[in-house]
């Protein structure tokens, strides 16, 4: 397996048998650390619950890459490691303009799993909305068309994203228009295996769905992903499917239109409960210039029952393109000089 060589010592040397909760035991890898004798880390550019993302130089080719390094505790989980390797191999064969390219993966001398991806300059869609909202309708639809195209390729490869959200989508300004890159596909599903430790609801506050009481233990054991984007069936314990990604894409569309999620809350439990208690409301209630056709598209994509959503990502893309023809063209809002961001 690949090794870790650096002028500094391995930052984590404690026994893996007595590790604390996911990711809390690790310090940032120091700048200059060389991973697998191939990648020289320079700076941390992202952090998640289960690891960090670093900007790095691929030494042999003198090019920038992004390296995601899982925490020691996440890397020590045998089941997670096996799934990481299996799905990383599958994702590495996925090549599409709207998905970030996986270049390499392995395990360091310190025992930490890592994934090497192309480095994408730009901003996340979260940052784009923060800086430029309200986004022009035509721009929103075009961004989501590209997301749907990415989902087409991902699903065709037998991969479920399982954590599609604005933070996991990069936007790069081109000479004409913008290029969207979906990241953390597949790998997001793997690294969310311990998400119940973050999303455990109060056992004294059971959830209800369509008249049936849903215990907190059900959600704690099965809900994987980000509150507000997780499909209702996944909240209730079903495995993520392509329809779950369609739901998340509909939530993303709502967010790009209104600069807020349809379901808010003070904590994860409250967000999940609201997702189960009621449907997504039309975005035109928050933004008057949203046409009925776009309202209808959002409501169908986010339908409570998977069978009521678009049949697949291709159908979602087709619907978005129909709406796009109804809207006037617009200028992109992505700023090339906004800084370089990688989703974690």
Phi and psi in degrees as GROMACS dihedral restraints (atoms count N, CA, C in turn):
[ dihedral_restraints ]
;  ai    aj    ak    al  type     phi  dphi    fc
    3     4     5     6     1   -62.3    20    10
    4     5     6     7     1   156.1    20    10
    6     7     8     9     1  -120.5    20    10
    7     8     9    10     1   169.1    20    10
    9    10    11    12     1  -114.5    20    10
   10    11    12    13     1   121.9    20    10
   12    13    14    15     1  -123.6    20    10
   13    14    15    16     1   136.5    20    10
   15    16    17    18     1  -162.3    20    10
   16    17    18    19     1   157.0    20    10
   18    19    20    21     1   -68.6    20    10
   19    20    21    22     1   -23.0    20    10
   21    22    23    24     1   -99.0    20    10
   22    23    24    25     1   160.7    20    10
   24    25    26    27     1   -77.6    20    10
   25    26    27    28     1   164.1    20    10
   27    28    29    30     1   -60.9    20    10
   28    29    30    31     1   125.7    20    10
   30    31    32    33     1   -68.6    20    10
   31    32    33    34     1   -19.0    20    10
   33    34    35    36     1  -129.0    20    10
   34    35    36    37     1   114.7    20    10
   36    37    38    39     1  -124.6    20    10
   37    38    39    40     1     2.7    20    10
   39    40    41    42     1   -72.4    20    10
   40    41    42    43     1   158.2    20    10
   42    43    44    45     1   -61.0    20    10
   43    44    45    46     1   139.1    20    10
   45    46    47    48     1   -74.6    20    10
   46    47    48    49     1    -8.0    20    10
   48    49    50    51     1   -77.2    20    10
   49    50    51    52     1   -15.4    20    10
   51    52    53    54     1  -129.8    20    10
   52    53    54    55     1    49.0    20    10
   54    55    56    57     1   -88.5    20    10
   55    56    57    58     1   145.4    20    10
   57    58    59    60     1   -76.0    20    10
   58    59    60    61     1  -167.4    20    10
   60    61    62    63     1   -59.1    20    10
   61    62    63    64     1   156.8    20    10
   63    64    65    66     1   -41.6    20    10
   64    65    66    67     1   125.4    20    10
   66    67    68    69     1    77.1    20    10
   67    68    69    70     1   -11.0    20    10
   69    70    71    72     1   -80.2    20    10
   70    71    72    73     1   -13.9    20    10
   72    73    74    75     1   -90.5    20    10
   73    74    75    76     1   -10.6    20    10
   75    76    77    78     1   -96.3    20    10
   76    77    78    79     1   142.7    20    10
   78    79    80    81     1   -98.5    20    10
   79    80    81    82     1   163.5    20    10
   81    82    83    84     1   -62.2    20    10
   82    83    84    85     1   141.7    20    10
   84    85    86    87     1   -69.6    20    10
   85    86    87    88     1   133.7    20    10
   87    88    89    90     1   -67.7    20    10
   88    89    90    91     1   149.6    20    10
   90    91    92    93     1   -58.5    20    10
   91    92    93    94     1   135.8    20    10
   93    94    95    96     1   100.4    20    10
   94    95    96    97     1   -12.4    20    10
   96    97    98    99     1   -60.4    20    10
   97    98    99   100     1   133.2    20    10
   99   100   101   102     1  -106.2    20    10
  100   101   102   103     1   119.4    20    10
  102   103   104   105     1   -97.8    20    10
  103   104   105   106     1   125.4    20    10
  105   106   107   108     1    58.1    20    10
  106   107   108   109     1    28.6    20    10
  108   109   110   111     1    56.6    20    10
  109   110   111   112     1    22.1    20    10
  111   112   113   114     1  -136.4    20    10
  112   113   114   115     1   -26.7    20    10
  114   115   116   117     1  -127.8    20    10
  115   116   117   118     1   117.3    20    10
  117   118   119   120     1   -95.9    20    10
  118   119   120   121     1   113.8    20    10
  120   121   122   123     1   -73.8    20    10
  121   122   123   124     1   141.7    20    10
  123   124   125   126     1  -117.1    20    10
  124   125   126   127     1   -48.1    20    10
  126   127   128   129     1  -153.7    20    10
  127   128   129   130     1   150.7    20    10
  129   130   131   132     1   -80.2    20    10
  130   131   132   133     1   129.4    20    10
  132   133   134   135     1  -119.4    20    10
  133   134   135   136     1     1.2    20    10
  135   136   137   138     1  -167.3    20    10
  136   137   138   139     1   151.8    20    10
  138   139   140   141     1  -141.2    20    10
  139   140   141   142     1   137.2    20    10
  141   142   143   144     1  -127.3    20    10
  142   143   144   145     1  -175.5    20    10
  144   145   146   147     1   -68.1    20    10
  145   146   147   148     1   -21.2    20    10
  147   148   149   150     1  -124.3    20    10
  148   149   150   151     1    12.6    20    10
  150   151   152   153     1   163.0    20    10
  151   152   153   154     1  -172.3    20    10
  153   154   155   156     1  -131.9    20    10
  154   155   156   157     1   158.4    20    10
  156   157   158   159     1  -114.2    20    10
  157   158   159   160     1   133.9    20    10
  159   160   161   162     1  -121.2    20    10
  160   161   162   163     1   143.0    20    10
  162   163   164   165     1   -78.0    20    10
  163   164   165   166     1   138.3    20    10
  165   166   167   168     1  -147.4    20    10
  166   167   168   169     1   164.4    20    10
  168   169   170   171     1  -106.9    20    10
  169   170   171   172     1   127.5    20    10
  171   172   173   174     1   -78.0    20    10
  172   173   174   175     1   107.1    20    10
  174   175   176   177     1   -59.5    20    10
  175   176   177   178     1   -41.8    20    10
  177   178   179   180     1   -67.2    20    10
  178   179   180   181     1   -31.4    20    10
  180   181   182   183     1  -109.7    20    10
  181   182   183   184     1    -2.4    20    10
  183   184   185   186     1    53.4    20    10
  184   185   186   187     1    46.6    20    10
  186   187   188   189     1  -129.7    20    10
  187   188   189   190     1   155.4    20    10
  189   190   191   192     1   -77.8    20    10
  190   191   192   193     1   141.0    20    10
  192   193   194   195     1  -137.8    20    10
  193   194   195   196     1   168.2    20    10
  195   196   197   198     1  -113.2    20    10
  196   197   198   199     1   131.8    20    10
  198   199   200   201     1  -120.1    20    10
  199   200   201   202     1   119.0    20    10
  201   202   203   204     1   -95.9    20    10
  202   203   204   205     1   121.3    20    10
  204   205   206   207     1  -113.6    20    10
  205   206   207   208     1   117.2    20    10
  207   208   209   210     1   -72.7    20    10
  208   209   210   211     1   155.1    20    10
  210   211   212   213     1   -65.2    20    10
  211   212   213   214     1   162.9    20    10
  213   214   215   216     1   -61.7    20    10
  214   215   216   217     1   -41.5    20    10
  216   217   218   219     1   -68.0    20    10
  217   218   219   220     1   -42.0    20    10
  219   220   221   222     1   -64.6    20    10
  220   221   222   223     1   -40.1    20    10
  222   223   224   225     1   -67.6    20    10
  223   224   225   226     1   -25.1    20    10
  225   226   227   228     1   -81.4    20    10
  226   227   228   229     1   -11.0    20    10
  228   229   230   231     1   -75.6    20    10
  229   230   231   232     1   114.5    20    10
  231   232   233   234     1   -59.3    20    10
  232   233   234   235     1   -42.2    20    10
  234   235   236   237     1   -65.7    20    10
  235   236   237   238     1   -43.3    20    10
  237   238   239   240     1   -62.4    20    10
  238   239   240   241     1   -42.6    20    10
  240   241   242   243     1   -62.2    20    10
  241   242   243   244     1   -42.7    20    10
  243   244   245   246     1   -64.0    20    10
  244   245   246   247     1   -43.8    20    10
  246   247   248   249     1   -68.2    20    10
  247   248   249   250     1   -36.5    20    10
  249   250   251   252     1   -59.2    20    10
  250   251   252   253     1   -48.2    20    10
  252   253   254   255     1   -65.2    20    10
  253   254   255   256     1   -45.1    20    10
  255   256   257   258     1   -62.5    20    10
  256   257   258   259     1   -47.5    20    10
  258   259   260   261     1   -79.7    20    10
  259   260   261   262     1   -28.7    20    10
  261   262   263   264     1   -63.2    20    10
  262   263   264   265     1   -37.8    20    10
  264   265   266   267     1   -62.5    20    10
  265   266   267   268     1   -41.6    20    10
  267   268   269   270     1   -66.8    20    10
  268   269   270   271     1   -45.1    20    10
  270   271   272   273     1   -66.7    20    10
  271   272   273   274     1   -33.2    20    10
  273   274   275   276     1   -64.1    20    10
  274   275   276   277     1   -20.5    20    10
  276   277   278   279     1   -89.0    20    10
  277   278   279   280     1    -0.2    20    10
  279   280   281   282     1   -89.4    20    10
  280   281   282   283     1   119.5    20    10
  282   283   284   285     1  -128.8    20    10
  283   284   285   286     1   112.5    20    10
  285   286   287   288     1  -151.4    20    10
  286   287   288   289     1   142.9    20    10
  288   289   290   291     1   -57.1    20    10
  289   290   291   292     1   -26.5    20    10
  291   292   293   294     1  -102.0    20    10
  292   293   294   295     1    13.8    20    10
  294   295   296   297     1  -127.6    20    10
  295   296   297   298     1   142.1    20    10
  297   298   299   300     1   -69.5    20    10
  298   299   300   301     1   142.1    20    10
  300   301   302   303     1   -88.4    20    10
  301   302   303   304     1   129.2    20    10
  303   304   305   306     1   -88.2    20    10
  304   305   306   307     1   127.6    20    10
  306   307   308   309     1  -103.4    20    10
  307   308   309   310     1   -32.1    20    10
  309   310   311   312     1  -166.6    20    10
  310   311   312   313     1   161.8    20    10
  312   313   314   315     1  -157.2    20    10
  313   314   315   316     1   164.0    20    10
  315   316   317   318     1   175.6    20    10
  316   317   318   319     1  -164.2    20    10
  318   319   320   321     1  -130.0    20    10
  319   320   321   322     1   132.0    20    10
  321   322   323   324     1   -78.1    20    10
  322   323   324   325     1   171.2    20    10
  324   325   326   327     1   -60.5    20    10
  325   326   327   328     1   -29.2    20    10
  327   328   329   330     1   -78.7    20    10
  328   329   330   331     1    -3.7    20    10
  330   331   332   333     1    91.4    20    10
  331   332   333   334     1     7.2    20    10
  333   334   335   336     1   -94.9    20    10
  334   335   336   337     1   130.1    20    10
  336   337   338   339     1   -71.5    20    10
  337   338   339   340     1   144.3    20    10
  339   340   341   342     1  -140.3    20    10
  340   341   342   343     1   156.1    20    10
  342   343   344   345     1  -134.0    20    10
  343   344   345   346     1   130.0    20    10
  345   346   347   348     1  -106.1    20    10
  346   347   348   349     1   127.7    20    10
  348   349   350   351     1  -127.3    20    10
  349   350   351   352     1   163.0    20    10
  351   352   353   354     1   -61.7    20    10
  352   353   354   355     1   147.4    20    10
  354   355   356   357     1   -92.2    20    10
  355   356   357   358     1   125.2    20    10
  357   358   359   360     1  -113.9    20    10
  358   359   360   361     1   116.1    20    10
  360   361   362   363     1   -75.9    20    10
  361   362   363   364     1   143.6    20    10
  363   364   365   366     1   143.8    20    10
  364   365   366   367     1  -159.6    20    10
  366   367   368   369     1  -131.0    20    10
  367   368   369   370     1   161.8    20    10
  369   370   371   372     1   -77.7    20    10
  370   371   372   373     1   162.6    20    10
  372   373   374   375     1   -66.1    20    10
  373   374   375   376     1   -27.0    20    10
  375   376   377   378     1   -60.9    20    10
  376   377   378   379     1   -46.4    20    10
  378   379   380   381     1   -67.7    20    10
  379   380   381   382     1   -37.4    20    10
  381   382   383   384     1   -60.1    20    10
  382   383   384   385     1   -45.8    20    10
  384   385   386   387     1   -64.7    20    10
  385   386   387   388     1   -41.3    20    10
  387   388   389   390     1   -60.8    20    10
  388   389   390   391     1   -38.2    20    10
  390   391   392   393     1   -86.9    20    10
  391   392   393   394     1   -30.2    20    10
  393   394   395   396     1  -125.6    20    10
  394   395   396   397     1     3.5    20    10
  396   397   398   399     1   -64.2    20    10
  397   398   399   400     1   144.9    20    10
  399   400   401   402     1   -79.8    20    10
  400   401   402   403     1   134.5    20    10
  402   403   404   405     1   -75.3    20    10
  403   404   405   406     1   143.9    20    10
  405   406   407   408     1   -57.1    20    10
  406   407   408   409     1   143.9    20    10
  408   409   410   411     1   -58.4    20    10
  409   410   411   412     1   -42.8    20    10
  411   412   413   414     1   -62.9    20    10
  412   413   414   415     1   -37.0    20    10
  414   415   416   417     1   -67.2    20    10
  415   416   417   418     1   -42.3    20    10
  417   418   419   420     1   -58.6    20    10
  418   419   420   421     1   -47.6    20    10
  420   421   422   423     1   -64.3    20    10
  421   422   423   424     1   -41.7    20    10
  423   424   425   426     1   -63.2    20    10
  424   425   426   427     1   -41.6    20    10
  426   427   428   429     1   -60.1    20    10
  427   428   429   430     1   -42.7    20    10
  429   430   431   432     1   -73.2    20    10
  430   431   432   433     1   -29.0    20    10
  432   433   434   435     1   -59.8    20    10
  433   434   435   436     1   -43.5    20    10
  435   436   437   438     1   -66.7    20    10
  436   437   438   439     1   -37.0    20    10
  438   439   440   441     1   -62.8    20    10
  439   440   441   442     1   -43.0    20    10
  441   442   443   444     1   -62.5    20    10
  442   443   444   445     1   -38.4    20    10
  444   445   446   447     1   -64.3    20    10
  445   446   447   448     1   -39.5    20    10
  447   448   449   450     1   -62.0    20    10
  448   449   450   451     1   -43.2    20    10
  450   451   452   453     1   -64.0    20    10
  451   452   453   454     1   -35.7    20    10
  453   454   455   456     1   -56.1    20    10
  454   455   456   457     1   -48.3    20    10
  456   457   458   459     1   -67.7    20    10
  457   458   459   460     1   -41.5    20    10
  459   460   461   462     1   -63.1    20    10
  460   461   462   463     1   -47.9    20    10
  462   463   464   465     1   -67.4    20    10
  463   464   465   466     1   -36.3    20    10
  465   466   467   468     1   -62.2    20    10
  466   467   468   469     1   -27.7    20    10
  468   469   470   471     1   -85.8    20    10
  469   470   471   472     1     3.4    20    10
  471   472   473   474     1    79.0    20    10
  472   473   474   475     1    23.9    20    10
  474   475   476   477     1  -114.6    20    10
  475   476   477   478     1   139.0    20    10
  477   478   479   480     1  -107.5    20    10
  478   479   480   481     1   129.3    20    10
  480   481   482   483     1   -65.0    20    10
  481   482   483   484     1   -54.1    20    10
  483   484   485   486     1    71.9    20    10
  484   485   486   487     1    -0.3    20    10
  486   487   488   489     1  -153.4    20    10
  487   488   489   490     1    42.9    20    10
  489   490   491   492     1   -68.9    20    10
  490   491   492   493     1   128.7    20    10
  492   493   494   495     1  -165.1    20    10
  493   494   495   496     1   169.3    20    10
  495   496   497   498     1   -62.9    20    10
  496   497   498   499     1   -31.8    20    10
  498   499   500   501     1   -69.9    20    10
  499   500   501   502     1   -19.5    20    10
  501   502   503   504     1  -100.8    20    10
  502   503   504   505     1    20.3    20    10
  504   505   506   507     1  -133.5    20    10
  505   506   507   508     1   125.2    20    10
  507   508   509   510     1   -98.7    20    10
  508   509   510   511     1   149.6    20    10
  510   511   512   513     1  -126.7    20    10
  511   512   513   514     1   119.8    20    10
  513   514   515   516     1  -116.2    20    10
  514   515   516   517     1   130.4    20    10
  516   517   518   519     1   -75.7    20    10
  517   518   519   520     1   129.5    20    10
  519   520   521   522     1  -111.2    20    10
  520   521   522   523     1   176.5    20    10
  522   523   524   525     1   -58.0    20    10
  523   524   525   526     1   -40.2    20    10
  525   526   527   528     1  -126.2    20    10
  526   527   528   529     1   111.4    20    10
  528   529   530   531     1    81.7    20    10
  529   530   531   532     1  -158.4    20    10
  531   532   533   534     1  -131.3    20    10
  532   533   534   535     1   150.9    20    10
  534   535   536   537     1  -114.5    20    10
  535   536   537   538     1   125.2    20    10
  537   538   539   540     1   -96.0    20    10
  538   539   540   541     1   138.6    20    10
  540   541   542   543     1  -127.8    20    10
  541   542   543   544     1   119.2    20    10
  543   544   545   546     1   -85.9    20    10
  544   545   546   547     1   132.5    20    10
  546   547   548   549     1  -122.8    20    10
  547   548   549   550     1   170.9    20    10
  549   550   551   552     1    61.8    20    10
  550   551   552   553     1    18.2    20    10
  552   553   554   555     1   -68.6    20    10
  553   554   555   556     1   142.6    20    10
  555   556   557   558     1    71.8    20    10
  556   557   558   559     1   -58.3    20    10
  558   559   560   561     1   -63.0    20    10
  559   560   561   562     1   -34.3    20    10
  561   562   563   564     1   -59.7    20    10
  562   563   564   565     1   -39.7    20    10
  564   565   566   567     1   -64.6    20    10
  565   566   567   568     1   -38.2    20    10
  567   568   569   570     1   -66.3    20    10
  568   569   570   571     1   -51.0    20    10
  570   571   572   573     1   -75.1    20    10
  571   572   573   574     1    -8.3    20    10
  573   574   575   576     1   -89.3    20    10
  574   575   576   577     1    10.6    20    10
  576   577   578   579     1   -59.6    20    10
  577   578   579   580     1   -26.5    20    10
  579   580   581   582     1  -103.6    20    10
  580   581   582   583     1    18.4    20    10
  582   583   584   585     1   -64.6    20    10
  583   584   585   586     1   -20.3    20    10
  585   586   587   588     1   -61.2    20    10
  586   587   588   589     1   -22.1    20    10
  588   589   590   591     1   -72.5    20    10
  589   590   591   592     1   -17.9    20    10
  591   592   593   594     1   -96.6    20    10
  592   593   594   595     1   -36.4    20    10
  594   595   596   597     1  -100.4    20    10
  595   596   597   598     1    10.0    20    10
  597   598   599   600     1   -59.3    20    10
  598   599   600   601     1   116.7    20    10
  600   601   602   603     1   -77.6    20    10
  601   602   603   604     1   170.2    20    10
  603   604   605   606     1   -68.4    20    10
  604   605   606   607     1   119.2    20    10
  606   607   608   609     1   -58.2    20    10
  607   608   609   610     1   -22.0    20    10
  609   610   611   612     1   -82.5    20    10
  610   611   612   613     1    -2.3    20    10
  612   613   614   615     1  -123.9    20    10
  613   614   615   616     1    78.6    20    10
  615   616   617   618     1   -64.8    20    10
  616   617   618   619     1   154.0    20    10
  618   619   620   621     1   -99.2    20    10
  619   620   621   622     1   156.0    20    10
  621   622   623   624     1  -125.1    20    10
  622   623   624   625     1   143.1    20    10
  624   625   626   627     1  -140.5    20    10
  625   626   627   628     1   117.7    20    10
  627   628   629   630     1    51.6    20    10
  628   629   630   631     1    43.4    20    10
  630   631   632   633     1    86.5    20    10
  631   632   633   634     1    -8.4    20    10
  633   634   635   636     1  -103.5    20    10
  634   635   636   637     1   132.7    20    10
  636   637   638   639     1   -76.3    20    10
  637   638   639   640     1   133.4    20    10
  639   640   641   642     1  -115.8    20    10
  640   641   642   643     1   117.8    20    10
  642   643   644   645     1   -71.1    20    10
  643   644   645   646     1   154.3    20    10
  645   646   647   648     1   -63.3    20    10
  646   647   648   649     1   -31.8    20    10
  648   649   650   651     1   -62.5    20    10
  649   650   651   652     1   -34.0    20    10
  651   652   653   654     1   -61.1    20    10
  652   653   654   655     1   -47.1    20    10
  654   655   656   657     1   -67.6    20    10
  655   656   657   658     1   -42.9    20    10
  657   658   659   660     1   -59.0    20    10
  658   659   660   661     1   -33.1    20    10
  660   661   662   663     1   -85.1    20    10
  661   662   663   664     1   -25.6    20    10
  663   664   665   666     1  -122.3    20    10
  664   665   666   667     1   -27.2    20    10
  666   667   668   669     1   -69.8    20    10
  667   668   669   670     1   118.4    20    10
  669   670   671   672     1  -128.6    20    10
  670   671   672   673     1   127.9    20    10
  672   673   674   675     1   133.1    20    10
  673   674   675   676     1  -152.9    20    10
  675   676   677   678     1  -114.3    20    10
  676   677   678   679     1   124.9    20    10
  678   679   680   681     1   -53.0    20    10
  679   680   681   682     1   137.3    20    10
  681   682   683   684     1    99.4    20    10
  682   683   684   685     1   -30.7    20    10
  684   685   686   687     1  -106.4    20    10
  685   686   687   688     1   -19.9    20    10
  687   688   689   690     1   -67.4    20    10
  688   689   690   691     1   131.6    20    10
  690   691   692   693     1   -67.4    20    10
  691   692   693   694     1   146.9    20    10
  693   694   695   696     1   -53.5    20    10
  694   695   696   697     1   -41.0    20    10
  696   697   698   699     1   -65.8    20    10
  697   698   699   700     1   -30.4    20    10
  699   700   701   702     1   -73.6    20    10
  700   701   702   703     1   -37.5    20    10
  702   703   704   705     1   -57.1    20    10
  703   704   705   706     1   -37.2    20    10
  705   706   707   708     1   -84.5    20    10
  706   707   708   709     1    -0.2    20    10
  708   709   710   711     1   117.0    20    10
  709   710   711   712     1    -6.0    20    10
  711   712   713   714     1   -72.8    20    10
  712   713   714   715     1   151.3    20    10
  714   715   716   717     1   -71.2    20    10
  715   716   717   718     1   144.6    20    10
  717   718   719   720     1   -59.1    20    10
  718   719   720   721     1   138.5    20    10
  720   721   722   723     1  -131.6    20    10
  721   722   723   724     1   172.7    20    10
  723   724   725   726     1   -52.2    20    10
  724   725   726   727     1   -36.5    20    10
  726   727   728   729     1   -62.8    20    10
  727   728   729   730     1   -28.7    20    10
  729   730   731   732     1   -68.1    20    10
  730   731   732   733     1   -37.9    20    10
  732   733   734   735     1   -68.7    20    10
  733   734   735   736     1   -34.8    20    10
  735   736   737   738     1   -61.6    20    10
  736   737   738   739     1   -43.2    20    10
  738   739   740   741     1   -58.4    20    10
  739   740   741   742     1   -47.7    20    10
  741   742   743   744     1   -62.1    20    10
  742   743   744   745     1   -36.6    20    10
  744   745   746   747     1   -64.4    20    10
  745   746   747   748     1   -36.4    20    10
  747   748   749   750     1   -66.5    20    10
  748   749   750   751     1   -39.1    20    10
  750   751   752   753     1   -64.2    20    10
  751   752   753   754     1   -41.0    20    10
  753   754   755   756     1   -60.1    20    10
  754   755   756   757     1   -44.5    20    10
  756   757   758   759     1   -60.0    20    10
  757   758   759   760     1   -44.2    20    10
  759   760   761   762     1   -58.8    20    10
  760   761   762   763     1   -43.9    20    10
  762   763   764   765     1   -64.1    20    10
  763   764   765   766     1   -42.6    20    10
  765   766   767   768     1   -66.1    20    10
  766   767   768   769     1   -31.2    20    10
  768   769   770   771     1   -76.2    20    10
  769   770   771   772     1   -38.4    20    10
  771   772   773   774     1  -114.5    20    10
  772   773   774   775     1    -9.4    20    10
  774   775   776   777     1    67.2    20    10
  775   776   777   778     1    20.4    20    10
  777   778   779   780     1  -153.3    20    10
  778   779   780   781     1   159.4    20    10
  780   781   782   783     1   -84.4    20    10
  781   782   783   784     1   151.8    20    10
  783   784   785   786     1   -68.0    20    10
  784   785   786   787     1   -24.5    20    10
  786   787   788   789     1  -120.9    20    10
  787   788   789   790     1   115.1    20    10
  789   790   791   792     1  -106.7    20    10
  790   791   792   793     1  -179.5    20    10
  792   793   794   795     1   169.6    20    10
  793   794   795   796     1   161.3    20    10
  795   796   797   798     1   -75.5    20    10
  796   797   798   799     1   -21.9    20    10
  798   799   800   801     1  -155.6    20    10
  799   800   801   802     1   172.5    20    10
  801   802   803   804     1   -59.3    20    10
  802   803   804   805     1   -40.6    20    10
  804   805   806   807     1   -58.4    20    10
  805   806   807   808     1   -43.5    20    10
  807   808   809   810     1   -68.0    20    10
  808   809   810   811     1   -39.5    20    10
  810   811   812   813     1   -62.8    20    10
  811   812   813   814     1   -46.5    20    10
  813   814   815   816     1   -63.0    20    10
  814   815   816   817     1   -40.7    20    10
  816   817   818   819     1   -61.7    20    10
  817   818   819   820     1   -43.7    20    10
  819   820   821   822     1   -65.6    20    10
  820   821   822   823     1   -34.0    20    10
  822   823   824   825     1   -63.4    20    10
  823   824   825   826     1   -35.7    20    10
  825   826   827   828     1   -81.8    20    10
  826   827   828   829     1   -25.7    20    10
  828   829   830   831     1   -83.3    20    10
  829   830   831   832     1   -25.3    20    10
  831   832   833   834     1  -155.6    20    10
  832   833   834   835     1   162.8    20    10
  834   835   836   837     1   -79.4    20    10
  835   836   837   838     1   166.9    20    10
  837   838   839   840     1   -69.2    20    10
  838   839   840   841     1   135.6    20    10
  840   841   842   843     1   -85.7    20    10
  841   842   843   844     1   153.4    20    10
  843   844   845   846     1   -58.0    20    10
  844   845   846   847     1   133.6    20    10
  846   847   848   849     1   -63.2    20    10
  847   848   849   850     1   -20.0    20    10
  849   850   851   852     1   -64.9    20    10
  850   851   852   853     1   -18.1    20    10
  852   853   854   855     1   -69.4    20    10
  853   854   855   856     1   -23.1    20    10
  855   856   857   858     1  -101.3    20    10
  856   857   858   859     1   -22.0    20    10
  858   859   860   861     1  -142.8    20    10
  859   860   861   862     1   111.9    20    10
  861   862   863   864     1   -67.8    20    10
  862   863   864   865     1   -26.0    20    10
  864   865   866   867     1   -84.5    20    10
  865   866   867   868     1     2.4    20    10
  867   868   869   870     1   -72.6    20    10
  868   869   870   871     1   121.6    20    10
  870   871   872   873     1   -73.3    20    10
  871   872   873   874     1   163.5    20    10
  873   874   875   876     1   -60.4    20    10
  874   875   876   877     1   -36.6    20    10
  876   877   878   879     1   -62.3    20    10
  877   878   879   880     1   -36.3    20    10
  879   880   881   882     1   -75.8    20    10
  880   881   882   883     1   -36.7    20    10
  882   883   884   885     1   -55.7    20    10
  883   884   885   886     1   -50.1    20    10
  885   886   887   888     1   -62.1    20    10
  886   887   888   889     1   -37.5    20    10
  888   889   890   891     1   -64.8    20    10
  889   890   891   892     1   -45.2    20    10
  891   892   893   894     1   -61.5    20    10
  892   893   894   895     1   -44.9    20    10
  894   895   896   897     1   -66.2    20    10
  895   896   897   898     1   -36.3    20    10
  897   898   899   900     1   -70.4    20    10
  898   899   900   901     1   -43.5    20    10
  900   901   902   903     1   -62.3    20    10
  901   902   903   904     1   -31.1    20    10
  903   904   905   906     1  -105.7    20    10
  904   905   906   907     1    20.7    20    10
  906   907   908   909     1   -56.1    20    10
  907   908   909   910     1   145.2    20    10
  909   910   911   912     1   -60.2    20    10
  910   911   912   913     1   -42.1    20    10
  912   913   914   915     1   -93.3    20    10
  913   914   915   916     1   130.7    20    10
  915   916   917   918     1   -54.8    20    10
  916   917   918   919     1   -37.2    20    10
  918   919   920   921     1   -68.1    20    10
  919   920   921   922     1   -14.7    20    10
  921   922   923   924     1   -92.8    20    10
  922   923   924   925     1    -4.3    20    10
  924   925   926   927     1   -86.0    20    10
  925   926   927   928     1   179.7    20    10
  927   928   929   930     1   -59.9    20    10
  928   929   930   931     1   144.2    20    10
  930   931   932   933     1   -61.7    20    10
  931   932   933   934     1   -33.9    20    10
  933   934   935   936     1  -163.1    20    10
  934   935   936   937     1  -179.6    20    10
  936   937   938   939     1   -66.1    20    10
  937   938   939   940     1   -29.8    20    10
  939   940   941   942     1   -64.9    20    10
  940   941   942   943     1   -40.8    20    10
  942   943   944   945     1   -66.2    20    10
  943   944   945   946     1   -37.7    20    10
  945   946   947   948     1   -63.5    20    10
  946   947   948   949     1   -45.1    20    10
  948   949   950   951     1   -61.2    20    10
  949   950   951   952     1   -44.0    20    10
  951   952   953   954     1   -58.4    20    10
  952   953   954   955     1   -43.4    20    10
  954   955   956   957     1   -64.8    20    10
  955   956   957   958     1   -40.0    20    10
  957   958   959   960     1   -64.8    20    10
  958   959   960   961     1   -39.6    20    10
  960   961   962   963     1   -68.1    20    10
  961   962   963   964     1   -33.5    20    10
  963   964   965   966     1   -62.9    20    10
  964   965   966   967     1   -45.1    20    10
  966   967   968   969     1   -64.5    20    10
  967   968   969   970     1   -38.6    20    10
  969   970   971   972     1   -58.0    20    10
  970   971   972   973     1   -36.8    20    10
  972   973   974   975     1   -68.5    20    10
  973   974   975   976     1   -18.0    20    10
  975   976   977   978     1   -87.2    20    10
  976   977   978   979     1   -11.9    20    10
  978   979   980   981     1  -105.8    20    10
  979   980   981   982     1   149.3    20    10
  981   982   983   984     1   -71.4    20    10
  982   983   984   985     1   149.4    20    10
  984   985   986   987     1   -66.8    20    10
  985   986   987   988     1   161.4    20    10
  987   988   989   990     1  -146.0    20    10
  988   989   990   991     1   168.9    20    10
  990   991   992   993     1   -94.0    20    10
  991   992   993   994     1   141.6    20    10
  993   994   995   996     1   -67.3    20    10
  994   995   996   997     1   156.8    20    10
  996   997   998   999     1  -109.7    20    10
  997   998   999  1000     1    -2.2    20    10
  999  1000  1001  1002     1   -66.5    20    10
 1000  1001  1002  1003     1   139.6    20    10
 1002  1003  1004  1005     1  -113.9    20    10
 1003  1004  1005  1006     1   115.5    20    10
 1005  1006  1007  1008     1   -60.4    20    10
 1006  1007  1008  1009     1   -29.7    20    10
 1008  1009  1010  1011     1   -93.2    20    10
 1009  1010  1011  1012     1    16.9    20    10
 1011  1012  1013  1014     1   -78.7    20    10
 1012  1013  1014  1015     1   -12.2    20    10
 1014  1015  1016  1017     1   114.5    20    10
 1015  1016  1017  1018     1   167.8    20    10
 1017  1018  1019  1020     1  -107.2    20    10
 1018  1019  1020  1021     1   127.9    20    10
 1020  1021  1022  1023     1  -132.9    20    10
 1021  1022  1023  1024     1   137.8    20    10
 1023  1024  1025  1026     1  -123.2    20    10
 1024  1025  1026  1027     1   136.8    20    10
 1026  1027  1028  1029     1   -72.2    20    10
 1027  1028  1029  1030     1   146.5    20    10
